[in-house]
Structures are given as C-alpha cells and as structure tokens.
Amino acid sequence: MVIDRYVAGRRRTRYPVPEVLSDHLSNVIRYLGINCVLDVGAHLGEYVRLLRHDVGYAGPIISFEPVTRNYRLLSAAWDTDPQWRGFRFALGDTDRTEKINIYRASNLSSFLHSSQYGRERFPDMNDPPEREVVEVRRLDGLFDSLGLSDPPRILLKIDTQGTDTQVLAGARKTLEYVVSLQTEVPAQRIYEGMPTLWQALRTVLDLGFEISGMFPITRDDDDLRVVEFDCVAIRPECDPDRRDGRLIVNS
C-alpha cells in the first residue's frame, strides 16, 4: 500500500513512485546537498552526460578512467566543461600497476576475465582482449589532492566491471564524506571472481548505507533475467528531510 501525504502543496509518498535513474539521482542530489561527484570508471563520459543533460547537475565532477584511448577522448571533452576534470588511474584497494583486459566493446573492459555466461551474453567478450598495463590507486591516497569543497558532500559513482568492492576497500577514509553511493551490482556474473549480488549489497549495507533505488541496466535477451543493476544508496544520517527511516521524494 502506498501512503501519500501533502505538504506545502506537494504530494509526498513514503514509498518512491516509479522513476528512472536520472529522476532518482536528481532527487538524491538535491535532498542531500551533493557538491561533488566522483565518477569512477568513466569510460567515454556517459555518466557525466547523464548528470549534465538528464539530471541537471552543474557542479564539480572528477572522473577516473585508466584505459589510454578512453582517457584521451575524455580529456578532450572536459576541456569544454570547466567543472569537470579527471585522472588516468584505475581505483582499487592497493596502489599498484596491473594489466586490464580491453574487450572489443570497450565498456566491458575489466581486470577480471570474462565468465562463460559473459561470453554467451556478450559476443564481444569472445575475442581475446587487448591488455594494457595501468596504474591503480587507492582513493584514500588521492583524497587530499582532489581539492574538494569544504565540507565535501560526495556522490561516489563506481562502475569498474566487477571490482567495485575493491574500490570501496581503498576508500574507507573518503567514505566519511560520501553521502550517496552508486555502484553496479550483478544479478548474473559476467566475469570470473566478481561478487554475487548478495555480496555486493552486503558490502554497501555494512558500510552504513541504505538502498534508495535499484535500476536494471541490462537484461538477458532469452528469458528477461536482469544481468546488472545500478544500485543507489544513501547515508541515512545525512538526509536533511528524513521521516520514519526513509528517504522522501517528490512526485
């Protein structure tokens, strides 16, 4: 049952009405007063375009993208956006160098190897990947050099194709300033060794976040199973308009 309330002429609901990711992010950014977005696994800047054009976020964005050819395209793009900058690093749980697998569909590039299911679902993962040595850094080691607002109220978006939990393991200090987290969680594992759905969600919850939205990214063409979700989560103690333990959204 959905319970509606009307406050100052606006309908408010205890349970979110059906919405798309961009609508949800717009609500989260506004309610939590987010003043910086960290875009981990930027690829070709798709998330930044979502924030700028669909969400309406105009504040600072810092992107991280390790693959050289992707980074070159990104750096050309942020030359036209003074609030957007980035680094050619992967983020993880330790500082190191590591080879990344670059598949024909470059948005699937990962430190992990494709699973049998991944190769069946995504034909571009069947070809032997290119491999590039990239630098991996802990976000905590970079934090003081990022020049964030004081105090920072961060939306941390992570999309690393199977290693999001490693990014979080290297960001424990930074997470003190993260009021919202967006991470990709698998319903079906397309890489060997990636966390299960429940392991990924458990990591988010154990870090003190509460889930505010789950949005399917892709589905299996054969039987409509969800392959991956974008999971958006918030720190409840940071919500300035909190009622009964839930994030309240406008419709």
Order of alpha helices (4+ residues) and beta strands (2+ residues): beta-beta-alpha-beta-alpha-beta-alpha-beta-beta-beta-alpha-beta-alpha-beta-alpha-beta-alpha-beta-beta-beta-beta-beta
